[in-house]
Amino acid sequence: MINVDLNAVKDLVQESIDLERLRRGFERQTQVCKRQSPDYAPLLLGHSQAFLGQRKENREYKLGESVLSGGASGKNPVPELNDYPHYCLAEQIASPKVMLYEALWEVLGWSRTPSDTQLSVRPNLHWFSGTCFGLDYKASAEGTVWFNEHIGIDQALDIDWDNVEKSGEVGRVVEHLHFFKDNIPEGVNIYYPISIGPLSIADAILGQDIWLLFYDQPEKMRRLISNISDMIIKLLKLFKGILGDPLGSAWVGPLHMARGGVKLGDDSIVMMSPEMHKEFVLPSIEKICSVFSGGYWHSCGYFPEHLKVINSSEKITVINLGEPEVWNMPDTVTRIFESGQLYYGGWARLPNEPLEEYLRRGVEICGPERNRAILFAMGEKFGVKSGDWPEANQTMDLWHRLQDDIYPR
């Protein structure tokens, strides 16, 4: 059994937390989610540990697309990280204590970088849904999980849907959630391990055959996607009940989503036409979002025609684009906002772009009412140097000054 010094990391996190700053950021995020006008558009800064290559200590996988930048260049706000041992994903899966221990290091980097960032951690078990279909998983030392095999459509439809909460690794998720709830520091919240939507789950369990099945057996695929959406609803209600959380809101890393209680990744969307997605997948996404008063929809890539379909939905309340650097962000965010939705995510900093110009573009994205987006700062990506960063307090002061200059009140 691994014995980690969880209390030492908890103490570091607790000492770093400014509850008043969290409250102020929470209010700004909540107002933007509700399409109200805050005093200042929120900006989320932080420090996320860099990718460390094919090593046991690889930590990039933990919080998904919420990889934050914006701390002072060349300054690591978490120097203690190198003084403690670290553990691979398989070791974290086996122990909720080890899982929380590793997740809190990320939060420490965020809490020591003053901004409007909220603090939440998740048990990194978002892949568990495949085990509900009887699939065996393998976790690598590098932080990835995969299934050794796939199943056919008939086998997928034949699981015990009425007792899905007793299947696969659901019990492990429940164990982790209870441990996290009992042991997180004050000011830290919990991000649900359900974060992928019905199409992505179907893709994981069926493999590449899924794309032929939509043509060869469309009614079975329609039924499977619908059943998976019912499974997501049932399990997320179970998880929210454990945590005592309301159905209609959720924490997603540095974001508090005040209008919508579920996150759904839809990264397989580019493998099908917009028309097919609207016919087979969107109704189930909307069914899920209806139960939770809205939802956060995410996908990577560039898919302007698919996005028009997503924008047509009154049930999807938050949109995250995994590669904002390939989009025209001012136009895209405006279209999202005019559709009644909110953009949450980054906007790419150009190579060596002066910070003031970068932040100016962000302010313009947020609009005159300062409520079109909740933005987090993006730094180096794919080896492209983005320019220097001052201390986070200086960045926030500049962010606020630019809002007063560009959109005076």
Secondary structure, DSSP 8 states (H G I E B T S, - for coil): -----HHHHHHHHHHH--HHHHHHHHHHHHHHHTT---SS--EE-B-------SSTT--TTTTTT----BS-TT--S-GGGGGS----HHHHHH-HHHHHHHHHHHHHHHHTS-SS---EE--S-GGGGGGGGT--EEE-TTS-EEES----HHHHHTS-GGGGGGSTTHHHHHHHHHHHHHH--TT-EE--S--B-HHHHHHHHHGGGHHHHHHHSHHHHHHHHHHHHHHHHHHHHHHHHHHT--TT-EEETTEEESS-S-EEE-TTGGGS-HHHHHHHTHHHHHHHHHHTTSEEEEE-S--HHHHHHHHT-SSEEEEEES-GGGS-HHHHHHHHHHTT-EEEEEE---TT--HHHHHHHHHHHHTTTT-SEEEEE---BTTB-------HHHHHHHHHHHHHHHS--
